[in-house]
């Protein structure tokens, strides 16, 4: 049983630039899904609530907290089931996933006691829900046995953009974790796929608060020292829509100043002896490029016309006409334009690097 869901909703929005940006990252992109338009964050909230979790917390940057509040209010208004308690934790600055998760877990632990936590990124696409719920149930069994559980995704191809997990011996409803592997080169990725015991690291986790905090103290004492003593007897400040805003004061800013910037993978998962894995049966995609976005949502967005061309993909907030060209991705948002060949969209990172080097933060 999942007691708390922690949704990570920060990010700099680089991989789907310019539609995604540092001001409005990927999780706020709306997509057509089963006849309705929802953002990726709203779809994540749907999944979390359908698990009958008692509480949902969205952890975000303070600069994006109003976006989260707006999205949660809109989602809440359209939700017809039993609503869990809703929380927003606004981080004063980005310190990667270990501090973010630890702050949320410490808050829930101090206010509500021990419980089983599910950590979800806010910008992944997961279906069907029934398979995801079964995966979460198997992960809960391992978490209740004292393990820190990650979800492994069976590789569809030799992807070099993901970290990998090598599965070990079967254990209860999942597997021991033999080791975590960095993002590989293409030859290594092909070997991983061929061997059949390697999985993509999805960035989703299940664990009890007490086990996580104890392992953090051993594996990453610098993070534990800063965030584990986060105590509160209050449910936070209500925003006016039944959503509670927690740990939003000057003391929190001071904590983040003291904290290292480190991912939960480096801080805990690669160091603990309690790591376990479930092989996820749900369909999972982190939509890491415009090529993948175009594959998943081939209808695109906005008005476009194609003359003497084919295979082009347009996602734009202004009308676009294409003449005599093929296999292009055209993404336009707020006066910013990306045009690239299909198959080359991973190079958007180089565009972001160039903008940073030129001091054009206004475009990011």
C-alpha positions in Angstrom: 0.0 0.0 0.0 1.3 3.5 -0.9 0.8 6.1 1.8 2.6 9.1 0.2 3.4 10.0 -3.4 6.2 12.5 -4.0 6.1 14.0 -7.5 9.4 15.7 -8.7 8.4 18.7 -10.8 11.4 20.9 -11.2 13.6 20.8 -14.2 15.1 23.2 -16.7 13.1 22.2 -19.7 15.9 21.8 -22.2 15.2 18.6 -24.2 11.9 19.9 -25.7 13.0 23.5 -26.2 11.4 25.9 -27.1 8.0 24.5 -26.2 9.5 23.5 -22.8 11.7 26.1 -21.0 13.1 26.9 -17.6 10.0 29.0 -17.0 7.6 26.3 -18.1 9.2 22.9 -18.2 8.0 19.8 -20.0 5.5 18.7 -17.4 3.2 21.6 -18.3 3.0 20.6 -22.0 -0.6 19.6 -22.7 -1.2 16.5 -24.9 -4.2 14.7 -26.3 -4.8 11.6 -24.3 -8.0 9.4 -24.5 -10.1 12.3 -25.8 -9.0 15.0 -23.4 -6.2 17.5 -23.2 -4.1 17.3 -20.0 -0.6 18.2 -19.0 2.0 15.5 -18.1 1.8 16.7 -14.5 -2.0 16.3 -14.5 -1.6 12.8 -15.8 0.9 12.0 -13.1 -1.5 13.3 -10.5 -4.2 11.0 -12.0 -1.9 8.0 -11.5 -1.0 9.0 -8.0 -4.6 9.5 -6.9 -5.8 6.3 -8.5 -3.4 4.4 -6.3 -5.5 5.6 -3.3 -2.5 7.2 -1.7 -3.3 9.2 1.4 -1.2 12.2 0.4 0.4 13.7 -2.7 3.2 16.2 -2.6 4.6 18.0 -5.6 8.2 19.2 -5.1 9.2 22.0 -7.3 11.3 25.1 -7.5 9.9 28.1 -5.7 9.9 30.0 -9.0 7.6 27.4 -10.5 5.3 26.9 -7.4 2.5 29.1 -8.9 2.5 26.9 -12.0 2.1 23.8 -9.8 -0.6 25.4 -7.7 -2.5 26.4 -10.9 -2.1 22.9 -12.3 -3.2 21.1 -9.1 -6.2 23.4 -8.7 -7.3 22.7 -12.3 -6.7 18.9 -11.8 -8.6 18.9 -8.5 -11.6 20.6 -10.0 -11.9 18.0 -12.7 -11.2 14.9 -10.5 -14.2 12.8 -9.6 -12.7 10.2 -7.2 -11.6 10.4 -3.6 -9.1 13.2 -3.2 -6.0 12.7 -1.2 -4.4 15.5 0.8 -2.4 17.7 -1.5 0.9 19.4 -0.7 3.4 21.6 -2.5 7.0 21.9 -1.4 8.7 24.9 -3.1 12.5 24.5 -3.1 14.4 27.8 -2.9 17.0 26.5 -5.3 17.8 23.3 -7.2 19.9 20.7 -5.4 19.0 17.7 -7.5 16.8 14.7 -6.5 18.4 13.5 -3.2 17.7 16.8 -1.3 14.3 17.2 -2.9 13.2 13.6 -2.0 14.7 13.9 1.5 13.0 17.1 2.3 9.6 15.6 1.3 10.1 12.3 3.1 11.4 14.1 6.3 8.3 16.3 6.3 5.9 13.5 6.0 7.7 11.4 8.5 7.8 14.1 11.1 4.1 15.0 10.7 2.5 11.6 10.0 5.1 9.0 11.1 6.5 6.2 9.0 4.9 5.2 5.7 5.5 3.8 2.2 6.5 6.4 -0.3 6.3 6.4 -4.1 8.6 8.8 -5.9 7.5 9.8 -9.5 9.0 12.2 -12.0 6.2 14.6 -13.2 7.0 14.4 -16.9 6.9 10.7 -17.8 4.2 9.0 -19.8 3.0 5.7 -18.3 0.2 3.3 -19.4 -1.9 1.3 -18.8 -2.7 2.3 -15.3 -3.6 -1.3 -14.3 -0.1 -2.5 -15.1 1.4 0.4 -13.3 -0.7 -0.2 -10.2 0.4 -3.9 -10.2 4.1 -2.8 -10.5 3.6 -0.5 -7.5 2.0 -3.3 -5.5 5.0 -5.5 -6.2 7.3 -2.7 -5.2 5.4 -2.1 -2.0 5.9 -5.7 -1.0 9.7 -5.2 -1.3 9.6 -1.8 0.5 7.7 -3.4 3.4 10.5 -6.0 3.6 13.0 -3.2 4.1 14.2 -2.5 0.6 14.6 0.6 -1.4 13.0 -0.3 -4.7 13.5 1.1 -8.2 11.5 0.3 -11.3 13.5 -1.3 -14.2 12.3 -0.8 -17.7 13.0 -3.6 -20.2 15.0 -1.9 -23.0 13.3 -1.4 -26.3 16.6 -0.6 -28.1 20.3 0.0 -27.2 19.6 3.5 -25.8 22.7 5.5 -24.7 20.7 8.3 -23.0 19.6 6.2 -20.0 21.4 4.7 -17.0 21.0 0.9 -16.7 20.3 -1.5 -13.8 21.8 -5.0 -13.8 19.3 -7.3 -12.1 20.6 -10.0 -9.7 18.8 -12.9 -8.0 15.1 -13.1 -7.7 13.8 -11.8 -4.4 10.2 -11.9 -3.3 8.2 -9.9 -5.9 11.3 -8.6 -7.7 15.0 -8.8 -7.9 18.1 -7.9 -6.0 20.1 -5.1 -7.7 23.5 -6.3 -8.8 24.7 -2.9 -9.9 23.8 0.4 -11.4 25.5 1.4 -14.7 26.2 4.8 -16.1 24.9 5.9 -19.5 26.8 3.6 -21.8 28.3 4.0 -25.3 26.5 2.3 -28.1 28.5 -0.9 -28.1 28.0 -1.4 -24.4 24.3 -0.6 -24.7 23.9 -3.2 -27.4 25.6 -5.8 -25.1 23.3 -4.8 -22.3 20.2 -5.4 -24.5 21.6 -8.8 -25.8 22.4 -10.1 -22.3 18.8 -9.6 -21.2 19.5 -8.9 -17.5 19.9 -5.1 -17.9 17.0 -2.6 -17.5 16.7 1.1 -18.0 16.7 3.1 -14.8 13.3 4.8 -14.7 13.9 7.3 -11.9 10.8 5.9 -9.9 11.2 4.6 -6.4 9.3 3.0 -3.5 10.5 2.8 0.1 9.5 3.3 3.7 10.5 6.6 5.2 12.4 5.0 8.1 14.5 2.7 5.8 15.3 5.5 3.4 16.4 8.0 6.1 18.5 5.3 7.8 20.3 4.4 4.6 20.7 8.1 3.7 22.5 8.6 7.0 24.9 5.8 6.1 25.4 6.5 2.4 25.1 10.3 2.2 25.6 11.9 5.6 26.0 15.4 4.2 22.5 15.3 2.8 21.1 13.5 5.9 22.7 16.1 8.3 20.9 18.9 6.5 17.5 17.5 5.7 16.7 14.6 8.0 16.0 17.0 11.0 13.2 18.8 9.2 10.5 18.8 11.8 7.0 20.3 11.7 3.8 19.9 13.7 1.8 21.7 11.1 0.3 20.7 7.8 1.6 23.9 6.2 -0.1 27.0 4.8 -3.3 26.4 2.9 -3.3 28.1 -0.5 -7.1 28.7 -0.4 -7.9 25.7 -2.6 -7.3 22.9 -0.1 -3.6 22.6 -1.1 -1.0 22.9 1.6 2.3 24.7 1.0 5.0 23.3 3.3 8.6 24.2 4.3 8.3 27.5 2.6 10.3 29.9 4.8 13.8 31.4 5.3 14.9 28.4 7.3 14.4 26.1 4.3 16.5 28.5 2.2 19.3 28.2 4.7 19.1 24.4 4.6 19.5 24.4 0.8 22.5 26.6 1.0 24.2 24.0 3.1 23.2 21.0 1.0 25.3 19.3 -1.7 23.7 19.0 -5.1 23.4 15.2 -5.7 21.0 12.8 -7.3 19.3 10.1 -5.2 21.0 7.5 -7.5 24.5 8.6 -6.5 23.6 9.5 -2.9 21.7 6.3 -2.0 20.9 3.8 -4.7 24.4 3.1 -5.9 25.7 2.8 -2.3 23.1 1.0 -0.3 22.9 -2.7 0.2 19.2 -2.6 0.3 18.5 -1.8 -3.4 15.9 -3.9 -5.1 14.1 -3.7 -8.4 10.8 -4.7 -10.0 10.7 -5.3 -13.7 8.0 -2.9 -14.8 5.2 -4.3 -17.0 3.7 -0.9 -17.8 4.7 1.1 -20.9 7.1 3.9 -19.9 8.5 6.8 -21.7 10.3 9.9 -20.4 9.8 11.7 -23.8 13.4 12.8 -24.0 13.5 14.3 -27.4 11.4 15.8 -30.2 11.8 12.6 -32.2 10.1 10.7 -29.4 7.5 13.3 -28.8 6.6 13.2 -32.5 6.4 9.4 -32.4 4.1 9.4 -29.4 1.9 12.4 -30.5 2.0 12.4 -34.3 -0.9 14.8 -34.6 1.3 17.7 -33.5 -0.2 21.1 -32.6 -1.2 24.3 -34.3 -2.1 25.1 -37.9 0.3 23.9 -40.6 0.4 23.4 -44.3 2.7 21.2 -46.3 3.3 21.6 -50.0 5.6 19.3 -52.1 7.0 17.8 -48.9 6.4 14.9 -46.5 7.2 13.4 -43.1 7.4 16.8 -41.4 6.3 17.4 -37.8 5.0 20.7 -36.5 4.2 21.8 -32.9 3.6 25.5 -33.0 1.7 28.4 -31.5 1.7 30.2 -34.8 0.7 29.1 -38.3 3.5 27.3 -40.3 3.8 26.6 -44.0 6.4 24.0 -45.3 7.3 23.9 -49.0 9.6 21.4 -50.6 11.1 19.9 -47.4 11.0 16.5 -45.8 11.4 14.9 -42.4 11.8 18.1 -40.4 10.7 18.9 -36.8 9.5 22.4 -36.4 8.8 23.6 -32.9 7.6 27.2 -32.2 6.7 28.7 -28.9 6.6 32.4 -27.8 8.6 33.7 -30.7 11.3 31.0 -30.4 11.8 28.5 -33.2 13.6 25.2 -33.5 14.0 23.5 -36.9 15.9 20.2 -37.1 16.0 17.0 -39.1 14.2 14.0 -37.7 16.8 11.9 -36.0 18.8 14.9 -34.9 16.7 16.2 -32.1 19.1 14.9 -29.4 21.4 17.8 -30.6 19.0 20.3 -29.0 21.3 20.1 -26.0 24.0 21.8 -28.1 21.6 24.6 -28.9 21.0 25.1 -25.2 24.7 25.1 -24.6 25.3 27.7 -27.3 22.6 30.0 -25.8 24.1 29.7 -22.4 27.6 30.5 -23.8 26.2 33.6 -25.5 24.5 34.7 -22.3 21.0 34.4 -23.7 19.2 33.3 -20.6 16.2 35.2 -21.8 15.7 32.5 -24.4 15.9 29.6 -22.0 
